[in-house]
């Protein structure tokens, strides 16, 4: 269980990429004082937690409702996550997790940006949701779900700490350092995405890896 939890922890942290999201968070909250920035970060984390928990708890039933197998979802999830990883390796924002230009512009006119674009898609975006659902599924549903739950809590607490000190981090980590971290997260995520897709394909087409 510990090994799987560490695997889930690395995967969720890489796809969420909280350090790489610091410049986006700062640009979205540049007109707010420090206390309001931190209040928005706390609310965004709580909402993101609720969103992720909904899919973690109901993911199995969603699969059954639409007749989707976990392995098919792992293949599709691996492809989606690899696309995000590819952008991260190039230190480019992923459209699946980064607010579009019109969303960024709309957020400037909002009093509360904690739900969107912060909680989703920045923190709990499609890639994060796909990763959580794919990792939680499988034969050992209860153990996998518990491992993923613990990993999600740890990553979200870490994300809150990073956003809480985002001003300090933004001042001491330049663009080059941010890009290096983003590329490393992208590399880790690409490996996880390929492994996820291969694992799903191996179950859908038994023996194809050994032919």
Secondary structure, 3 states (H helix, E strand, C coil): CHHHHHHHHHHHHHHHCCCCCHHHHHHHCCCCCHHHHHHHHHHHHHHHHHHHHHHHHHHHHHHHHHCCCHHHHHHHHHHHHHHHHHHHHCCCCCCCCCCCHHHHHHHCCCCCCHHHHHHHHHHCCHHHHHHHHHHHCCCCHHHHHHHHHHHHHHHHHHHHHHHHCHHHHHHHCCHHHHHHHHHHHHHHHHHHHHHHHHHHHHHHCCCHHHC
